[in-house]
Amino acid sequence: MHKLRNLANILSPLEEWKTMTSSYHKHDEMQDFLLRSPVQDDADLYLLSYKREAPTNRFEKQQLKSLRAERDSKKKNDSGTSRRRKTV
């Protein structure tokens, strides 16, 4: 019973938040963009971060190498499957 009460205490503010009205004007184009834009995974975000600011220590440099290797192997696997011909 105690666990359910704790869960209710956590979820009740969320339910209140869902019923609130916003004082800001709703932009349908912005909402559509946010809902339909692709979501980046962590590896892509780390690569973009390292592209913006170069790694400074040994750990970051090693992480960048492994991320690049992972990306390259993923590209290699994706391109290899698309070139194969279907046999009947």
N, C-alpha and C positions, 0 to 999 in steps of 0.2 A: 504494500500500500504506500509505503514511503517513496519508493521508486516512481510510482505513478504520479504522486504529488509533485515530485521534483520535475518530472517530464512535463506536467501541466504548467508548472511555473516557468519553464523554458519556452513552451509553445504558446502560451497565452499572449505575450507581447507580439509574437509574429501574427497571430490572428487579428489583433487590434491594428497592427500596421497594415494588413491587407485591406481593411475597411476604411482607412483614412483617405481623405481626398488631398491632392496636392495643390498648392497655391501657384505652381509653375504651369506655364502654357505647355500643352503636349504637342510635340513636333512629330508628326507621323513619319516623316522621312528619316529622322534620327532614330526613332524606334525601329523602323524597318531595317536600317543599316545595322544596328546593334544586334538585332535578332537573327539576321541573315549572314553576317560577316563570319568568316571561318575562325574557329578558335585555335590558337597556336598551342602546341604542346610545349612542355618544359624545355626539351632539347632545342627547339627552334628559338625559344625566347633567350636561352643562354647564348646561342650562336649570335643572335642579334645584339645581345648585350656586349659580347666580346668584339663584335664588329664596331660597335660604338666606342668602346673603351678597351684598349689592349690589355691582356692579362699582365699582372704585375709580379706575381710570385710563381713558384714552381708548381703548386697545386693547380692554380688557374690555367697555367700553360698545358699541364697534363690533361686537365679536363677539356680544354679546347681541342687538343689532338684527338681525344677519344670521341668527342662529339662530331668532329669532322669525319673521322673514320666511320662512325655509325651512319652519318648522313650519306657518305659515299657508297657504303655497302647497301643502304636502302635504295639509293638511286640505281645502283647496278642491278639489284634484284628486280626493281620495278621496270627498268628498261628491257631487261632480258625476257621477262614474261610477256611484254607487249609485242615483241618481235617474233615470237614463236608462231608457227603456222598450225592451225588446227588440222588434225588428220582425221579422216572419216573412216 
